[in-house]
Amino acid sequence: MKRWLATTTSTLGLAATLVAGGTLQAAAAPNPEQVTLTSGNSVYQADLLRFSPDQSWLVDGVETLFTDLYFLNLGNQPQRNLRLEDLQLVGASQPASDQFSATFSTFGANLNFSLDSVLLGGALGSDRATRQETVTLTNAGTDWLDVTLFKYIDFDLQFDSPFDDDSGFFAGNTFTQTDPSGAMATLTVDQAPTAVQFGSYGPLLAELYNSPATNLQNSPGPLENTDITAAFQFDRRLAPGEAVVFKFVLDVQGRAKAKAVPEPGTAFALGVVAAGLALLRRRG
């Protein structure tokens, strides 16, 4: 796993597991860098901490996702937005094959970030699946805290094989993406974003990933016939002890017409370079 520009390292705790014979055996806690959820016709794999070219959401064997990430900004910090790899892992659990939870904390900013993810796969052959994600931000300090949450999404609907001919729009707190075959993906949030920005693959993710920290430009489409990416910004001011909860629902549906093709080219050159993250064409 490639890692760079991380400001902290996290130590995963150990959990006690009862094994045959009634003895206790130490087992490693779930790893947020290697999350795998399975349910019905669906398999979701992710590195929650950073961009990974191995992120995937298969629905009936068809790829539907390229990247899905969260970023944070605390008090308009100018350096760059925080990724989850910049936070300290407090704990993680996977109570079932279709569920994963993790809690992180910031160093010195007194913010806790909690993520609960549930995969709801459909029946085999239905070409449909859903993911539910609940994000909770808690001000654990004694002072007011200004915090911005970013949600970035890059669906790749490959039910008709290509992924760069999609259209998208935002309405009623829902981002909708469709491809020419009629396949559709949606991301719905339970509260209005401060800003929504669409763009073709590349520049939008670079803005969120690189220095300096950024705010979205509130350009929610519509956008047509391209490899669409979208990001959502939520600005909140939290009193000491206050928490805010965001509920995201991601749904994909379509009818496979041909074998899914991998993304052409290369995805990212990840490394420490003067310009930050180098965005390249997609991977093979």
C-alpha positions, -999 to +999 in steps of 0.1 A: +000+000+000+015+033-010+015+060+017+027+096+016+022+129+033+007+112+063+011+133+094+003+105+119+005+068+123-022+047+138-019+016+159-048-009+155-059-024+188-064-061+195-097-078+203-102-110+222-119-138+203-133-170+218-121-200+199-128-237+202-120-252+236-131-220+254-097-202+252-093-166+243-071-156+213-060-121+204-073-110+170-064-079+150-091-053+149-106-046+114-083-025+093-098+007+077-072+005+050-086-029+038-124-028+042-144-055+024-182-057+027-204-084+010-241-087+007-263-105-019-251-096-054-226-069-041-190-066-030-175-033-017-138-028-012-121+003+001-092+020+017-111+046+039-079+066+046-067+077+012-071+074-026-066+038-037-069+025-073-082-008-058-114+007-045-143-011-060-181-017-058-192-047-078-229-053-085-236-086-101-199-086-112-201-052-129-179-023-116-199+008-105-173+028-085-139+043-089-134+066-058-154+075-027-137+096-001-142+120+029-121+152+036-122+176+065-112+212+071-111+227+106-113+265+111-103+273+075-068+258+078-048+270+048-024+241+043-047+214+028-078+195+036-074+166+060-078+131+048-087+103+072-051+091+071-042+124+089-064+114+119-058+090+147-078+058+146-097+054+179-113+021+171-129+000+143-153-029+142-169-052+117-199-068+134-211-085+102-199-091+067-220-062+054-212-037+081-181-017+092-176+011+117-146+033+126-140+063+148-111+088+143-099+118+162-079+149+153-047+159+171-053+192+190-086+201+173-108+180+196-130+166+167-142+130+165-151+116+131-172+084+131-183+064+101-208+036+100-212+018+067-238-008+057-240-027+024-274-038+012-269-061-018-298-070-041-309-103-053-285-121-078-292-108-113-311-077-101-283-053-111-291-032-080-274-026-046-274+001-019-249+014+006-258+035+037-232+056+054-237+076+086-210+102+094-210+118+129-188+148+137-185+155+174-168+185+191-151+169+221-134+202+232-144+231+253-144+258+226-166+263+195-153+246+164-157+254+128-156+223+107-162+215+070-170+180+057-164+171+021-178+140+004-163+131-030-178+105-053-167+091-087-192+065-099-182+045-129-213+029-144-199+001-166-231-017-173-228-005-209-189-010-208-178+027-213-176+050-182-168+083-199-202+090-215-224+097-185-247+126-175-254+140-141-275+165-122-282+176-086-317+182-072-335+177-039-302+168-020-297+140-045-269+136-071-281+115-100-258+099-127-269+080-157-253+063-187-267+057-222-278+022-213-302+035-187-281+025-157-283+050-128-264+058-096-276+082-069-261+097-038-286+113-014-279+131+018-304+140+045-294+177+046-286+205+022-250+209+012-233+243+015-220+238-020-219+211-047-194+209-075-193+187-106-164+181-129-148+156-153-124+132-137-091+147-124-092+183-114-119+182-087-101+154-068-068+172-071-084+203-055-095+183-025-063+163-022-036+189-028-025+221-011-038+246-004-071+238+013-101+246-009-138+254-009-161+241-036-173+264-064-210+254-062-214+243-098-239+215-095-244+208-132-261+194-152-231+179-169-233+155-199-213+130-219-182+128-197-166+108-169-184+127-141-171+133-106-190+152-078-182+167-044-204+180-016-194+206+011-210+209+045-200+239+067-209+236+104-201+254+136-203+231+166-207+241+203-186+222+229-200+187+231-222+191+201-225+165+174-239+166+138-250+135+119-249+131+081-268+102+065-257+093+029-275+067+008-257+054-024-277+034-048-268+018-082-290+000-107-286-010-143-287-039-167-254-055-178-252-056-216-216-065-220-185-075-200-172-047-179-139-032-192-112-020-169-103+017-169-077+026-195-044+041-189-030+046-154-048+060-123-025+080-102+013+085-097+013+085-059+045+099-045+061+129-028+065+155-055+068+192-054+034+197-070+016+173-047-007+146-061+000+140-099-032+132-117-028+110-147-051+091-169-070+061-155-054+028-148-054-003-170 
